[in-house]
Amino acid sequence: MDEGPTGFPEPPGRQEKDYKTRRKAEFDAGRKMAGRCLETLGCPDHTIGRGPHREPIWPDGIAGSITHTDGLVIALACEVPAMASLGVGIDAERLGSVEDDVYETVFTKKERLFLARVNAADRTLWATCAFSAKEAFFKAQFPLTRGFVDFPDVEIAFDTEIVETGTLQLKHHIAALELYRIVVSYRWLRDFVVTAAVVLKTTD
């Protein structure tokens, strides 16, 4: 239960400690959800490890992703089809979490021009959605390329109409992913935007 503010100043280190405690709880909840995903795929006893870049380590033949933000935790996992290379990523962001002062870092010039043309409400929605979509894509491609991607390396082609659920066109110049098909979808969930990315290459 949140008791609300007391009117007294926070003791030194209190806010940081509370933040770390909350993040630890979200992390644990994400791993628990991921474990349930694995149970449905026939891997009930597998413990999800943690790689050198803090990425979750999934069982062989399984692709998965975990996301947690303040108030929402989601995990997904799926079997990798035979004769295929597959990465999946999921990300959740609270609406309005992307501040204007990070636009230069996060968005390409074309994306910024689009955001500048729309009204404030739509700008909040699309900025959050685009940021989240890039995060989901980064998660999906990392197990395949083991490479890091900067935000401007990926560009989202915005739609002029906002709907509750939809897909996004994503453009990139990553040579290692030239032969891969990339699908990015989004969904508004009240105060959140959830995006999912699939990076797939078949070898048949």
PyMOL commands that set and color helices and strands:
alter all, ss='L'
color gray80, all
select helices_A, chain A and resi 14-40+100-106+109-117+120-145+151-153+175-177
alter helices_A, ss='H'
color red, helices_A
select strands_A, chain A and resi 49-50+56-57+62-69+72-79+84-94+154-157+165-172+181-189+192-202
alter strands_A, ss='S'
color yellow, strands_A
deselect
rebuild
show_as cartoon
